[in-house]
Amino acid sequence: MLGRLCEQLLSSVNASAGLISVYFYNCIMVFNVSFPHLGINLKINPLAFEIAGISIRWYGIILAIAFASGTILTLYQNRREKIIGNENDLLDLILLASFGGIVGARIYYIVFYPGAFAYDKWLNIRSGGLAIYGSLLGGLAALFCVCKYKKIETKNILNLFSPATILAQAIGRWGNFVNQEAFGTQTNIFLGMSSEATNFKTVHPCFFYESLWCILGFLLIYHICFKKRFEFYLIWYPVGRFLIEMLRTDSLLIPYTNIKVSEITSIVLILFFIVLNLKNNKSIQTLD
């Protein structure tokens, strides 16, 4: 009976990150993941372990590792570059920006996924429903507010946080792998992946593409773009996300349209980058 129910759900499920999480947690605990062209076959269980009846998911563990890695990197950078003298102020910024990121990620998801799941269980983030662009926007909003309150130079903080942000994104995307979500259309390329989540069709592993893009961006932003890290991030991530989003099949959409909201957000950020650089160049010419 349960198997038949799961089969019916699989044929009708909307491939949204949140719904996929709920569906697979309740029906299929172990994924048979295959990379056929590479000869790799894995069994992936999204559940890591349980404590006192509370399920601990690998997704949460991976996000915790991403957060810890970003925090350690930011603290290390600050000690080396001496941007903020009081480390407690920096920890306040990290924690409040992270909180703003979680709130923003959830609100963004609810706005652009107008389904009963999102609205009826809007506080239940354990069942899925977080969006990275919402996290970035929420984190930035919190950062601006705290910087203004503490009278800290916002530009320096944005430069300080940019390497940690893109590194955390690179790590966090692997949470999508254990959940078997954030994949794309069918493909015959050598990186193609299949599992129960894809109906055993070989598809683009979009989570891997984005993780790889972010790792490359981290190496560039950390070692080359020293003085303009935030500006580099502002162009690097949206360009990659826009291209990868074209392949995805589980994208959030602008309500009542088939327009992928992440593509629009990417374009807006790219335009913002262009305007910001034109303004900076104009300022330099004025000084000259």
C-alpha positions in Angstrom: 0.0 0.0 0.0 2.8 2.4 1.0 4.8 1.5 -2.1 1.8 2.1 -4.4 1.2 5.5 -2.7 4.9 6.5 -3.1 4.7 5.4 -6.8 1.7 7.6 -7.4 3.3 10.5 -5.6 6.4 10.1 -7.8 4.4 10.4 -11.0 2.7 13.6 -9.8 5.1 15.4 -7.6 6.2 18.9 -8.5 10.0 19.0 -8.4 10.3 21.7 -5.9 13.1 21.6 -3.3 10.7 21.6 -0.4 8.3 19.1 -1.8 11.0 16.7 -2.8 12.4 16.9 0.7 9.0 16.0 2.3 8.2 13.3 -0.2 11.5 11.5 0.0 11.8 11.7 3.8 8.4 10.1 4.1 8.6 7.5 1.4 12.1 6.6 0.3 14.9 6.9 2.8 17.7 5.5 0.7 18.5 6.7 -2.9 20.2 4.5 -5.4 22.3 7.2 -7.1 24.2 6.3 -10.3 26.6 8.2 -12.5 26.3 5.7 -15.4 29.0 7.1 -17.6 31.5 7.1 -14.7 30.6 3.7 -13.5 29.7 5.1 -10.0 26.8 3.7 -8.0 26.0 4.9 -4.5 23.3 4.4 -1.8 22.5 7.7 -0.2 20.5 8.0 3.0 19.4 11.6 3.7 19.0 10.7 7.4 22.3 10.7 9.3 21.1 9.6 12.7 18.5 10.1 15.3 18.8 11.5 18.9 15.9 11.1 21.3 13.5 10.6 18.4 14.7 13.7 16.5 16.0 13.0 13.0 19.3 14.6 12.0 19.6 15.0 8.3 22.8 15.2 6.3 21.5 18.3 4.7 21.5 20.1 8.1 25.0 18.7 8.9 26.3 19.9 5.6 24.8 23.4 6.1 26.4 23.5 9.6 29.8 22.6 8.1 29.3 25.4 5.5 28.4 27.9 8.2 31.4 26.9 10.4 33.8 27.0 7.5 32.6 30.5 6.5 32.8 31.7 10.1 36.4 30.4 10.6 37.5 31.8 7.3 36.0 35.3 8.1 37.7 35.3 11.6 41.0 34.3 10.0 40.8 37.0 7.3 39.8 39.7 9.9 42.8 38.8 12.1 45.1 39.1 9.0 43.6 42.2 7.5 42.4 43.9 10.7 39.2 45.2 9.4 37.3 45.0 12.7 39.2 45.5 15.9 36.6 44.1 18.2 36.1 40.4 17.3 32.8 40.4 19.3 31.4 42.9 16.8 32.4 40.6 14.0 30.7 37.6 15.6 27.6 39.8 16.1 27.6 40.6 12.4 28.1 36.9 11.4 25.3 35.7 13.6 22.8 38.4 12.7 23.6 38.2 9.0 23.1 34.4 9.2 19.7 34.9 11.0 18.7 37.4 8.4 19.8 34.9 5.7 17.5 32.2 7.1 14.5 34.5 7.4 15.2 35.9 3.9 15.6 32.4 2.4 12.2 31.3 3.8 10.3 34.4 2.9 11.7 34.3 -0.7 10.6 30.7 -1.0 7.1 31.3 0.3 6.6 34.3 -2.0 7.7 32.4 -5.1 6.3 29.1 -4.3 2.6 29.9 -3.8 1.5 26.4 -2.7 -0.3 25.2 0.4 2.8 23.6 1.7 4.7 26.8 1.8 2.0 28.8 3.5 0.6 26.2 5.9 4.0 25.2 7.3 5.9 28.4 6.8 8.0 27.9 10.0 8.8 24.3 9.3 12.1 24.7 7.5 13.1 21.1 8.4 10.7 20.0 5.6 12.5 22.1 3.0 11.7 25.4 1.4 14.8 27.7 1.6 16.1 29.7 -1.4 19.8 30.8 -1.7 19.0 34.2 -3.3 16.5 35.0 -0.4 19.3 34.1 2.0 21.7 36.5 0.3 19.2 39.3 0.2 18.1 38.7 3.8 21.7 38.5 5.0 22.7 41.7 3.2 19.7 43.5 4.7 20.7 42.4 8.2 24.3 43.3 7.5 23.5 46.9 6.4 21.3 47.4 9.5 23.9 46.2 11.9 26.8 48.1 10.2 24.7 51.3 10.4 23.9 50.7 14.1 27.5 49.9 15.0 28.9 52.6 12.6 31.0 50.1 10.7 32.1 50.7 7.1 29.8 48.5 5.1 32.0 48.2 2.0 34.9 46.7 4.1 32.5 44.1 5.7 31.1 43.1 2.3 34.6 42.5 1.0 35.4 40.5 4.2 32.3 38.4 4.0 32.4 37.6 0.2 35.0 34.8 0.2 33.2 33.0 3.1 29.8 33.4 1.4 30.9 31.8 -1.8 32.8 29.0 0.0 29.8 28.2 2.1 27.6 28.1 -1.0 30.0 25.6 -2.6 29.8 23.3 0.5 26.1 23.8 1.1 25.2 22.7 -2.4 26.2 19.1 -1.5 23.1 19.1 0.8 21.1 19.0 -2.4 23.0 15.9 -3.5 22.0 13.9 -0.4 18.4 15.1 -0.8 18.6 14.4 -4.5 17.3 17.8 -5.6 18.4 20.7 -7.6 19.0 18.6 -10.7 18.3 19.5 -14.4 17.0 18.2 -17.7 18.0 14.9 -19.3 21.5 14.7 -20.7 24.0 12.3 -22.2 27.1 14.0 -20.8 29.6 12.0 -18.8 28.6 13.7 -15.5 24.9 12.7 -15.9 23.2 11.4 -12.7 20.2 9.2 -12.1 18.2 8.1 -9.1 14.6 7.5 -7.8 14.3 11.3 -7.7 14.9 11.6 -11.5 12.7 8.5 -12.4 16.1 6.9 -13.2 16.5 9.2 -16.1 20.1 10.6 -16.5 20.0 14.3 -15.8 22.3 17.2 -15.3 23.6 17.3 -11.6 23.1 21.1 -11.4 24.0 21.1 -7.7 27.5 19.9 -8.7 27.8 22.5 -11.5 27.0 25.3 -9.0 29.3 23.9 -6.3 32.2 23.7 -8.9 31.4 27.3 -10.1 31.5 28.5 -6.5 34.8 26.7 -5.7 36.4 28.3 -8.8 34.9 31.7 -7.7 36.3 31.3 -4.2 39.8 30.6 -5.5 39.6 33.7 -7.7 38.0 36.0 -5.2 40.4 34.9 -2.4 43.7 35.0 -4.2 43.2 37.5 -7.1 40.4 40.0 -6.5 41.7 41.2 -3.2 40.3 44.8 -3.1 37.1 44.2 -5.0 35.9 40.9 -3.6 32.2 42.0 -3.2 32.1 43.4 -6.8 33.6 40.2 -8.1 31.1 38.1 -6.2 28.3 40.3 -7.5 29.1 39.4 -11.1 30.5 35.9 -10.7 27.8 34.1 -8.8 24.8 35.6 -10.7 26.3 34.8 -14.1 26.9 31.2 -13.1 23.5 30.8 -11.5 21.7 32.3 -14.5 23.4 29.7 -16.9 22.8 26.8 -14.5 19.2 27.8 -13.8 18.5 27.3 -17.5 19.1 23.6 -17.0 17.1 23.1 -13.8 13.6 21.6 -13.7 12.7 22.5 -10.0 13.1 26.3 -10.2 10.9 28.7 -8.3 8.7 30.7 -10.6 7.2 34.2 -10.6 3.6 33.7 -9.6 1.2 33.0 -12.5 4.1 32.9 -15.0 6.7 30.3 -16.2 9.5 32.8 -15.6 12.2 31.5 -13.3 12.7 34.0 -10.5 16.4 33.1 -10.0 17.1 34.1 -13.6 15.4 37.5 -13.0 17.3 38.0 -9.7 20.6 37.1 -11.5 19.9 39.7 -14.2 19.1 42.4 -11.6 22.3 41.7 -9.7 24.4 41.8 -12.9 22.8 45.1 -13.8 23.5 46.4 -10.3 27.1 45.4 -10.7 27.3 47.3 -14.0 25.7 50.4 -12.5 28.0 50.2 -9.4 31.1 50.0 -11.5 30.0 52.8 -13.8 29.4 55.0 -10.8 32.8 54.1 -9.3 34.6 54.8 -12.6 32.8 58.2 -12.8 33.9 59.1 -9.3 37.5 58.2 -10.2 37.4 60.4 -13.3 35.9 63.3 -11.3 38.8 63.0 -8.8 41.3 63.0 -11.7 
